[in-house]
Amino acid sequence: MKRTLLIVFCLLAVGLSGMRFRAPYYIESTAIADLNLDGYPDVVASSRPVPFDSWRGISVFINEGNGVLTLQDSCYMACHHDHVTTAFINDNEYPDIITISYLLTDSGQSEARYVSCIYDYFLHGYSSIDTIRFNNDLAVRGLATGNFDGLYGDDVVINTSPFRKVGFLMSQGESLSPPQYFDLDNPRQQVIVGDIDGDSRDEVLVTGTTLEIFDFEDGVWNSSSIEPPHTMMMVDFSDMDNDGDLDIVAATGMGAVRIAIFCNDGAGAFTLDYTYQYDDDAGFIGVKDFDGNGLNDMLFGNMMMFNLGELEFSIPDTTYLECNPMSFADMDGNGTIDIVGTGGTASVGVVYNDGTGHFVSDPLPPEPEQAIETRLSNYPNPFRNSTVFSFELPESGEVIIDIFNCRGQKVRRMDLGYRVKGKQSTGWDGRNEEGQLVASGVYLCRLQAKNKAIATGKVVLVK
């Protein structure tokens, strides 16, 4: 059943809890994607029933372009949507919504469990939903998407309990395959994906008493383990030593937060190079450049540690933030990372970065005079072998085009040097910084002139 909510309640919370945007249910999970391709990140929220709220489903909040969200649509679906993410499963540039749904009997027992795919939401709304049934004995502890096989279309990984399995659902162009399961040697917590060895295919990492890495190569899944100093509940991939590859940030969360950073040698081999412990609780990790200095900082729950360089960090600020963070993106367009989380039992909360890594209640979009209007387009799009970017510079200066994959990882920087005011063009051969062909998929392109981002675009590579 689908229902559209015509009235949106936006409540300004007290202190640093930020803007709250009402949903029809208790929010369990959020995901961020530019659903309508207008250049601004939108929010998808999912629910599970709680004693005081039996509504369950998926809602979409559209970003008005200044960080303020409008609840566009909600869909009542099967029970227990405690995980939601987005992906590009089929061959277009519109994001799809992926969620886990449980169907319960009248007595509350699980009758069936599904991976539900809402294809091209902005084109079709909730009219195009596909469900893939998986093992009814398995409860999902984690959900993530990435390109594991290098072919077009994102794939899906689920981390399950209590039977210690990880399941992979591979993109088949217009749908996902049934799950392929692998046994794990101990209980697991979080699952993340990222290209850690630079081969343009994402690897999968599952946390627990060991850090288990899965790599799909030549049609076969291979796995390897890293022994952390403690059982890790939270994990993220990010470049912590500023050498251009993805490192591992892992942490415990209950009673004392024990942090471990494993640095990447560039080929996917890791060494433990940093540890730290402080006495507090944390239930979520976020590793982003929050203060805009080019170094990735660490947020554990609501405790921030700023990156000072050379794997040195500020002491944790345990009174930093009053919200439960879930997702991260530049919501108001001012060039810094904001935080999206639960602003209440039935609302999405957003706190906005003031540009220094501190957060305030109101959006801080760029001043109108800072905006420089231009367009970045390319032809052909989609392309197979090469494509040509076209743009018009409002003034002369140094020009750079950065290309990112759908995970936000930079795959190529094209330094075009000094270009004069007016119409310009340059080509891209679909290769990354190492000269390797990147995987099929959707890529975000950002045009910078005189050290300012002035335009973005999307390009689709098919093979």
C-alpha positions, 0 to 999 in steps of 0.5 A: 500500500502506498500513501503520499503525505501532503503535509510536512512538519519541520521542527527546529530542535534545541541546541545542536540536535539540528533540523527535524523532518517528520516521518510517519514512523519510528526511524531505524535507518537512513541512506543518502543519494541524489534521487532526482539528479538535481545535484543535491543529496536526498534522504531515504529512511526506513522503519521497524515497528516499536511498541508505540508505533506499528507503522513500517515502511520506506519514506523519501525526503527530497532536498530543496537545494539548501539542506531543508528536506521535504517528505515526498512519499511513503510506502507501507511495506512488510515488517522490520525495515531496519537496514536501508541503502542505495545502489545502481543496479540497472543500467541508468543513472537513477539510484535504486533503494535497497532494504531488508524486509521481514514478513511476520505471522500474527504471533510475531514469528518470521514467515519470510525474509526478503531483500527488497529493491525499489528500482529508479524511485524518482522515475517510477515511485514505489511501483517497481519493487522486486523482492528476493527471498533469503534464508528465513533462519537468518537475521540481517545485521548489516547491509551494503552495496558495491561493485564486486565483479567489475561488471555493470551494476552494483552488487549487494552484501548482507551480514547475517546472524545468528548463523554467522554467514555473509551473503552476496547478491550479484547484479544481473543487469536488471535484477539481483541474483539469489544470495550466495552464502559463506560461513564465518568463524565467529559472530559478526557486526558491521559490513562495509565495502571499498576498493582497497587494492586499486583494481576498480572492484570493491572488496567487502570487510566484515567486523568481529573478533577478526576483520574478514575481507572478501574479494571476488576475482575471476568468478571466485570469492576469496577471503583473508583475515586481519587480527585486531587487538579487540573484537571490533563492532564498528568499521569504516574505510578511509584514507587516514595517512593521506597517501591515496589509498583506503585504510581501515578504521575499526573500533569497539563501542560498549564501555570503552571505545578502543580504536585501531587504524590499519594502514594500507600498503597500496595493494590491500595489505594492512599493518596496525599503525595506530591505537587509542582508547577512551572510556565511553560508549559509541554506537556509530562510526563516521570517518570524513573530512569534517573540518575541511583541511584535507584530512579525514577525522573520526566521529564515534557516536557523538565524539569527534577526534580531529586528524592533525596529520601523521596519524595524530588526532585531537583528544575526543570531545565527548560533549560534541554533538546531540544526535544519533548519526547515521549518514553523512553528506553535504546537505546544504551545498556549502562544501562541508560534510553534514550529519543525518541521523535520528532527530526523534522517534519519528523524524530525520535529524540533520545538523549542519557543518559550519565549515570548521567541523562544528555543527549548528542547527540551521543550514549554511548554504554558500552565499549567492555571490560565491556561486558561479553558474556553468554546466559540465556535460559529456558526449556520448553518455553512456559511453563504452570507450571514451567520452568528451566533457564540454564546459564553458568557463566564466573566467580564465584560470587553472582547471581540474576535473575530478571523477568519483565512483558511486561510493564517493571514492576519487578514481581520476583527477584530470589537471587541465592546466590554465584555460581561458574564459569561454568554451572548453572540452577534454576527453576521458578514456575511462581509466583511473590514476593507475591507467586501469579501466574502471568498472562499469557504473555511474560516476560523478564528475566535478569541475573546479576552476580557480580552486572552486567547484563550479559544476558537477555532472554524471557519466555512465560507463557501460562495457 
